Structures are given as structure tokens and as C-alpha cells.
Amino acid sequence: HDVDVVDACPVAAKVIERAPKALRGALRYLSGSQDLGIYRVGVRGSLRTKDVEVALWTPPGPFPRAAVAKTLGSAIRATSVVRVLAEPGRARKVKKVETLAGKGCWEERFAEARFLTSAPSFFQVNTAQAEKLVALVLDGLEVAEGDFVADLYAGGGTFSVPLAQAGADVVAVEAAGSSVRDLRRNAQMNAVEIEVIGGDAARELPALGELDALVVDPPRAGLAKGVVDDIVAAAPRRVAYVSCDPQTWARDVALFEERGYRLVRATPVDLFPQTYHVETASILERA
């Protein structure tokens, strides 16, 4: 039950491998005379763009922004330093994001697209394997030009943007406000048209009408009660179900099969080496 202090993370991307020691020293120096209230530090790095972002999570209140930006800028070569104002706890409702230095976001490139992501938003950390997920989804859905495709739990557009680039008419549903803003920005940056709906997938899905195909990439808890029935009612020819939890995935696939869909393929993809976590990219087809 001890906290083990490490100076480097050898399985991290090289651009952030030695960030723990550098940030620990910088934050210890900054906290010498006052409590900054920092309860979480996020570091993201891209092998492809070389962007590095440091996100400091604190409750709202006074904060020495200039001093923090200067000290962290000397400690680590960050292209972006931001402060996320949110109360600690499981909910972590974000009130505001302040840019302390640099771009104020983090850029990644994959699947022939560019993505800008803000600190509170979700984005897959293993770029090469995320590309494989996208390829499996596009190949499995067999989307044709003009097909009406819904992307539920769309995040910043990991699947929405490549689907739109493939010629589909895409409607993307996402509940997190920061991800909705990122998705709209990413669609514009990649010159694709995506209808973005900010809201809960379970609530918005029934209003979408009939679909040609659908992508669903839910959190670990899987699909909420009733969502499978709503998907079946929309009658997509094929469904791509990307899951980060095999147990809830198996539960939901059984529900699909009870309602007339069959599992065509399921491909595990290891995004987190040396851990038990695994993503599954699966394709279901209407019988």
C-alpha cells in the first residue's frame, strides 16, 4: 500500500517517457510557498506530431498562471500547458479550461486525418492500434457513397471523420461538451460534413430514423438499457460495436442476436500492452 515514485515510464512514448521526474520537480518547486490545489496531472504526447500537452486539474480559484507556465516550460518541452478547472471526485464536472501556454490543445494524425483534442476530452492513446480499429470498422461496415451512418459515443470524431471521408452521410452523437466542440472543429479541419448532436446516445438515437449502418463505441459499462432495442428499430444493415470491456460486449452481443442480428466477426486489438485491457472491434449483420 505504498506509492512508488518513478522517474520515467519505459512503455510511454519517447516524447513523454521522462516527464514524471521533470514534472515532479517543477511542481514541488511551485508548491513550495503555497498549495496549488493540483489533484491530477495529465500528460499526452504524439509520436507523429511531437505535440506534448500537460494538463493540471485544480478546483476553481486563484492560481499563479504565469509562474506555472514559465516553470513547466523550463522543465518539459510542452507545446501546450492548460489548467482544467473542475472539482475533484468521480464526476469531475469541468467548469472551464484555461490555456497557460502554447496551443491549448493536442494534435494527432492518423487514418489520413488530423485531430485536435482538448484536455478533458477522450482520445485513444495508442495511435497505431487506434488506426487498426478504424480500419476494421470501415472494412466491416462496407459503407457506400451516401449511406446514412450514425456514430454513437462519437468522442472527437475517431470514427466519424474517416466515415465522412469515405463518402458516408454521418450523424455523430456525443454527450461530453468538450468532445462535441473538438468534433465540430475536427470535421471543419478535415473538410468533411458531419451532423453533430450534443446529447445522450440513448435519448437521441430514436429521433435519427432508419440507418444504413451504425458505429457504437460505448464506455466500459457497455450499452445502456434499451439502446440495443433502439438500434434494432433503426434497422441498420450492419453495426460496428467497438468495446473496451469483453464482459459487457458479450452481454450486449447476446441481446443483438436475440433480436435478429448475427455476429460476423470479432477482432481483439491490444491498445494497452502489459495490461489485461483489450479492445474488441466487432461487426454485426441484420439477418
Secondary structure, 3 states (H helix, E strand, C coil): CCCCCCCCCCCCCHHHCCHHHHHHHHHHHHCCCCCCCCCEEEEEECCCCCCEEEEEEECCCCCCHHHHHHHHHHHCCCCEEEEEEECCCCCCCEEEEEEEEECCCEEEEECCEEEEECCCCCCCCCHHHHHHHHHHHHHHHCCCCCCEEEEECCCCCCCHHHHHHCCCEEEEEECCHHHHHHHHHHHHHCCCCEEEEECCHHHHHHHHCCCCEEEECCCCCCCCCCHHHHHHHHCCCEEEEEECCHHHHHHHHHHHHHCCEEEEEEEEECCCCCCCCCEEEEEEEEC
